[in-house]
Amino acid sequence: MRKLSEAFYLTAITLWVGGLWTLGYIAAPVLFASLGDRQLAGLVAGKLFALIGWIGLGSAAYLLIFLFARQGARALKSAVFWLVLLMALMAAASQFGIQPLMAQLKADALPREVMESVLRDRFSTWHGVSSILYLLQSLLGLWLVVWSSRGLR
């Protein structure tokens, strides 16, 4: 059972961090470069970002449970625990705060596109905040990958 839980631990990290990097720095840029319609590219990318958000929250839940089961209260002294928690908080802020706010701005702009409306500046600001948060989460994810073996000790 121990080997299986360790395999799930490493798989959760791989799925979450690999997904962050694949989506944010490969798939989304290709969507915007390949599709002639920026609105459609944004719609598809938004759905993919929401999906990776849920994957991140699910992975974080497993990782935190794994670390507590493995280390008990000592997990609170582990850098891996705090990396996972910080990344989970960022994913939650994006999933439950920023993404719904951006969706509301898009809805409020109808029948126009949000980038063609008076809400353009607010949307751009929140998109920038979201992008910075995503970059930070991605970089913390690399750190997590490098330190992932520490969570197995």
For each residue, the residues with C-beta under 8 A, 3 or more apart:
1: 4 5
2: 5 6
3: 6 7
4: 1 7 8
5: 1 2 8 9 66 69
6: 2 3 9 10 152
7: 3 4 10 11
8: 4 5 11 12 62 66
9: 5 6 12 13 62 63 66 148 151 152
10: 6 7 13 14 148
11: 7 8 14 15
12: 8 9 15 16 58 59 62 63 66
13: 9 10 16 17 59 63 144 145 148
14: 10 11 17 18 145
15: 11 12 18 19 55 59
16: 12 13 19 20 52 55 56 59 60 87 141
17: 13 14 20 21 138 141 142 144 145
18: 14 15 21 22
19: 15 16 22 23 52 55 56
20: 16 17 23 24 52 56 134 137 138 141
21: 17 18 24 25 26 138 141
22: 18 19 25 26 27
23: 19 20 26 27 28 45 48 49 52
24: 20 21 27 28 49 134 135 138
25: 21 22 28 29 138
26: 21 22 23 29 30
27: 22 23 24 30 31 45 48
28: 23 24 25 31 32 41 45 48 49
29: 25 26 32 33
30: 26 27 33 34
31: 27 28 34 35 41 44 45
32: 28 29 35 38 41 42 45
33: 29 30
34: 30 31 41
35: 31 32 38 40 41 44
36:
37: 40 41
38: 32 35 41 42
39: 42 43 113
40: 35 37 43 44
41: 28 31 32 34 35 37 38 44 45
42: 32 38 39 45 46
43: 39 40 46 47
44: 31 35 40 41 47 48
45: 23 27 28 31 32 41 42 48 49
46: 42 43 49 50 99 102 103
47: 43 44 50 51
48: 23 27 28 44 45 51 52
49: 23 24 28 45 46 52 53 94 99 134
50: 46 47 53 54 95 99
51: 47 48 54 55
52: 16 19 20 23 48 49 55 56
53: 49 50 56 57 91 94 95 99
54: 50 51 57 58 95
55: 15 16 19 51 52 58 59
56: 16 19 20 52 53 59 60 87 88 91 137
57: 53 54 60 61 88 91 92 95
58: 12 54 55 61 62
59: 12 13 15 16 55 56 62 63
60: 16 56 57 63 64 84 85 87 88 91
61: 57 58 64 65 88
62: 8 9 12 58 59 65 66
63: 9 12 13 59 60 66 67 84 151
64: 60 61 67 68 75 81 84 85 88
65: 61 62 68 69
66: 5 8 9 12 62 63 69 70 151
67: 63 64 70 71 75 78 80 81 84 151
68: 64 65 71 72 75
69: 5 65 66
70: 66 67 75 151 152
71: 67 68 74 75 78 81
72: 68 75
73: 76
74: 71 77 78
75: 64 67 68 70 71 72 78 81
76: 73 81
77: 74 81
78: 67 71 74 75 81 82 150 151
79: 82 83 147 150
80: 67 83 84 144 147 148 150 151
81: 64 67 71 75 76 77 78 84 85 151
82: 78 79 85 86
83: 79 80 86 87 140 143 144 147
84: 60 63 64 67 80 81 87 88 144
85: 60 64 81 82 88 89
86: 82 83 89 90 140
87: 16 56 60 83 84 90 91 137 140 141 144
88: 56 57 60 61 64 84 85 91 92
89: 85 86 92 93
90: 86 87 93 94 133 136 137 140
91: 53 56 57 60 87 88 94 95 137
92: 57 88 89 95 96 97
93: 89 90 96 97 98 133
94: 49 53 90 91 97 98 99 130 133 134 137
95: 50 53 54 57 91 92 99
96: 92 93 99 100
97: 92 93 94 100 101
98: 93 94 101 102 126 129 130 133
99: 46 49 50 53 94 95 96 102 103 130
100: 96 97 103 104
101: 97 98 104 105 126
102: 46 98 99 105 106 123 126 127 130
103: 46 99 100 106 107
104: 100 101 107 108
105: 101 102 108 109 114 119 122 123 126
106: 102 103 109 110 114 123
107: 103 104 110
108: 104 105 117 119
109: 105 106 112 113 114 116 117 119 123
110: 106 107
111:
112: 109 116 117
113: 39 109 116 117
114: 105 106 109 117 119 120 123
115: 120 123 124
116: 109 112 113 120
117: 108 109 112 113 114 120
118:
119: 105 108 109 114 122 123
120: 114 115 116 117 123 124
121: 124 125
122: 105 119 125 126
123: 102 105 106 109 114 115 119 120 126 127
124: 115 120 121 127 128
125: 121 122 128 129
126: 98 101 102 105 122 123 129 130
127: 102 123 124 130 131
128: 124 125 131 132
129: 98 125 126 132 133
130: 94 98 99 102 126 127 133 134
131: 127 128 134 135
132: 128 129 135 136
133: 90 93 94 98 129 130 136 137
134: 20 24 49 94 130 131 137 138
135: 24 131 132 138 139
136: 90 132 133 139 140
137: 20 56 87 90 91 94 133 134 140 141
138: 17 20 21 24 25 134 135 141 142
139: 135 136 142 143
140: 83 86 87 90 136 137 143 144
141: 16 17 20 21 87 137 138 144 145
142: 17 138 139 145 146
143: 83 139 140 146 147
144: 13 17 80 83 84 87 140 141 147 148
145: 13 14 17 141 142 148
146: 142 143
147: 79 80 83 143 144 150 151
148: 9 10 13 80 144 145 151 152
149: 152 153
150: 78 79 80 147 153
151: 9 63 66 67 70 78 80 81 147 148
152: 6 9 70 148 149
153: 149 150
